[in-house]
Structure formats: C-alpha cells, structure tokens
Amino acid sequence: MAGTFEELGFAGGSDLALGLATIGLIFGVILGIILINYAVKKGKTEIITNTREISLKEQAGIVEFDNRVSAGKLTTRTESIEPLSLHFAYVGWPLDWVILCNNPWFYWKI
C-alpha cells in the first residue's frame, strides 16, 4: 500500500491511512459501548433487559462449574467475553512473550 501512495506522489499516505484506521477503530469501539449502554438503559435490548437483575458473578462473566451450559463446556458467559477469544488470549500471550522476549533478533526486525 505504501508503494501505491508513493507512485501517486503522496509518500505520507500510508502513515495517514494507518492513523485514520486507528482513530476509526477507537471511535467505533467507544461509540459502540455508548450506544449499547444507552440501548440497555432504554430497554431496547433482547438479552439484557434490566441491569439491576444481573448479579456480580454474571457481570464478571465466569460461570460456576455446576451451572455451565453444555456446548462443550462454556467457561465464561458469552455476555462478557466469547470463550474462544479468551482461550486464544491464554495461548497467544505466553507465545508472544516467548517469541518477542527470548528472540532479540526477531523483535528488532518487526
């Protein structure tokens, strides 16, 4: 993509595109959270109808062992975090640490 911008005479275009993409992502997440909270308060959501009825354990997202839903075995509530994403984080974070912290030559080539 940077090569295309340079061919068009706009060498800083790739930096601008990366910056605008980052701003768009952050804005989308923040605006999405605001809109979801507004919809919950106005009663426009189907899954969460009243925030006062949600216990602290449900808000934390961890399902007690005896109450886990059969889908394999869900370890978290899908209202808080999708279980596959959490397990990818469990595997990815140590793997990232091993790759970046124990291989200095790899870190500097990124």
N, C-alpha and C positions, 0 to 999 in steps of 0.2 A: 504494500500500500504506500509506503514511503517513496518508493521509486516512481509510482504514478504521480504523486504530488510534485516530485522534483521535475519530472518530464513536463508538467503543466506550469512550471515556474513558481511553485508555491512550496518551497523547501520546508517551511514550518507547519505545513498542513497536517502531517502525521501527529505532531505534538498537539496541535489544536484539536484534532479528532479524538485523540486519547483523553485529553482534558474534558472535552464536552461529553464523551461517553461516560466518564467517571461522574461528572456532575449530574447527568441524566439518571444514572443508576442510583446515586444517593438521593436525588429528588424523588424518584419513583418509590423508593423504599419508605422514605419519610412521609410522603403524601399518602401512600397506601396504608400505612399504620394509622394516620389521622382519619382517613375515610372509614377504615374498619372500626375504629373506636367510636366514631360518630354513628355508624350504622348500628352498632350494638346498643348504644345508648338510646337510639330512637326505636329499637325493636324491629329492625329491618332484616336481621339475620335469621337463618333457619336453625343452625346448630347451637349457637349461644344466644339464648333469649333473655336471660337475666343474669348479670354478673354477680349479684348478691347471693345466688344459689350455688356458686362454684366454691368448693372447699379449697383450702390451701394446698392440699395434696394434688387436686386436679389442676390447679394453677401451675404447680411445679412441673407437671407433666409425667411424673413417674407413676407407673401403675403397680399397685401392690401385687405380690406374687399370686395370691389366691384369686384376684379379680382380673387377671389378664385375659384378654379376648383371644379366642383361637383364630389365628391367622398365621400359622406357625406358632409363635408366642410373641405377642407385642410386648416390648419392654418399656415403651413410652406411650403417652397419649398423643394421638395424631393431631389434637387441637394445639399442642405446644410445639412439637417438633416431629417431623417424619422420621420413623425409626431407621430407615436405610441411610438417611443423611447423617444421623448421629453415629451410626456404625462406620460409615465412611470416614468421619472425623476421628473416631477412635483408631482406625488403621492409618489414616493419612498423616495425622500429626506426628506420631513417632517415626514414620517413614520419612517425612520431610526433615525431621531433626537429624536422622541418620545420614541422609543424603547431603544436606547442607552443612551440618556442623562437623562431620567427620571426613569430608572431602573438600578441603580448601580450594583445590583447583577447579572444582565444579562450581563453587559459589561465585568465583570471580569471572567466570565465563558467561554468566546469565546476563 
